Amino acid sequence: MSRRAIWPNLSDVGVSMNAPDAILLGLTFYAAAGAVTALAFVSIGIEQVLSPPVPATLGARILILPGALALWPYILLRWRKARSRA
């Protein structure tokens, strides 16, 4: 069995992707995962991560949202650690 039979060329299937398209697709997936994580974190996760459980105001949540979107892998790690301590 040849490699071509196992892994056909994507252009044969009708899918053509160059490097900039692949990078853009990766950034799109990163942003989508960040948006989901940031919204979940800002709505329910902030109180779990803060050392003394203090309610966050709407203004604080709005300020935290862009950073949580950009740094979502770190946010998930912190959130997971906080849940394991509780």
N, C-alpha and C positions, 0 to 999 in steps of 0.2 A: 504494500500500500504506500503510495507516495505521499509526501508532505502536502501536496496540493489537494489531495483527496480529503485529508484530515482538516487542514486549514486553508480553505479556498481564499483566493485573493478577494479582498472586499470590493474591489472595482468590478469583479465578475458578478457579484451579487447586486450591484447597482449602488453601493455605498462608497463614496469617495471622500476621504478626509485627509487634509493636509495638517501640518503642525499647528498653524494658527487656529484652525477650526477645532482641533483637539484641545488646545489650551483654553479656548473660549468655552468649550463644552465642560471642561473640568472646573473652570471658574463659575459657570452657571450652577453646576451641582453643588459646589462649595457654598455659594450664596444661598441656594435653596435650603440646604441643610442648616446654614447659619440662621436663616429667617425663622425656620421652625423651632430651632433650639432657643433662639433669643426670645421669641414670643412666649414659649413655655416657661423659660427661666424668669422673665420679667413678670409674668402673671402669677406663677406659683412658687418659683424656686428661690427667690431672693430671701425670703424669711428663713428658709432652710440653711442657707449658706452663711448668713450673718451670725457672728459669734453670740452676742446677746440677741435673741429673736426680737427684732424691732420692726414694726410695720414700715414699709417704704411708701413715701408719698407718690402721687402720680407724676410730679415733676422729676423726682429721682428716677423713677422707672423709665421715663422718656429719655433722660440723660444716659442711662445705662444701656438702653436698647442698641444703639449703633456699635458700641464696644462689644456687647455680647454677640452681635451678628458677626463681627469680624473675627473675634477670638473664641468661636463656639467650641473648638476642641478643648481648650483650657477650661471653659465654663462647664463643660460636661464632666471633666475630671474633678473640679472643685465640688460640683453638685453631688457627684458620686461619693466622694470622701465625706461630705457633710451628712449624707444619708446613712453611710455606714457607721458614723459616730453616734447617730441618734438612736 
